Amino acid sequence: MGTAIQKNVRQFSASYLIKKVSECFDSIPDHRPNKCVFPFPNFLKSAFAMMHQKFDSLLGFDEEGLDEICCHNLEKLYHVKDGRVPSDTRMREVVDPVNPLGLKTPFKELFSVVQRNGALQAYAFQCGKLKDLYLLPIDGTGLFYSGTCRCDDCCIKKSEKSVSDLES
C-alpha cells in the first residue's frame, strides 16, 4: 500500500466511498412528473447496491430486498431511506430514462478522491502525445445489458460471430 493511501485510509474505506456515491445520487434531479412513494434517490441507490453486491438480476435483488437484514443494510450502508426497495419493474421504469451524464458525477467524485490522495500515480501513462493519463484495466461489460434502452453513451453488445464478421 502506498504512503498516500496509508495516510488517508478513511477516504478509501467502503463506507466512505459508498457515502460519497450516495450524496451524488441525492443531487440528481427527479425526472418523474408525479413524485410517488419512493424518493427518487432510492432508485439510484438501490440500483447501485444491486450492482455493488453483484446480484445477477433485478428480480433477484427485488426478492432479496424483502429480507429484514437486506433492508437494514440498504438503509445503513447504502443510505436508502426506510430500506425499501422498489420492484424490479418500477426500478426499470424510473432508472432507464435517467440521463447518463448525471450518473458521471459519482465517478468524478470518487476519481477526484483517489487522484487527490496520490493513489493513481502508479498508473500514470505517458506515451508520445498521450500525457497525464491513467491506464487502468477494468472490464464491466458483462454486468448489465438492456435490449430496449439505448442512448449515445451506451456500448453496443455484439455476439462473437458479429465481431468476427467485422474482422474479415
BELURCOR-V968024 format. One record per run of one state. SS is the DSSP state (alpha for helix, beta for strand, coil for the rest). FROM is the first residue (numbers start at 1). TO is the last residue. Records with the same first field share a line. If there is no record, write none. Layout:
# BELURCOR-V968024
SS: FROM-TO ; FROM-TO
This chain:
# BELURCOR-V968024
coil: 1-2 ; 8-8 ; 13-13 ; 27-39 ; 53-57 ; 65-67 ; 77-80 ; 84-87 ; 96-99 ; 117-120 ; 128-129 ; 135-159 ; 168-168
alpha: 3-7 ; 9-12 ; 14-26 ; 40-52 ; 58-64 ; 68-76 ; 81-83 ; 88-95 ; 100-116 ; 121-123 ; 160-167
beta: 124-127 ; 130-134
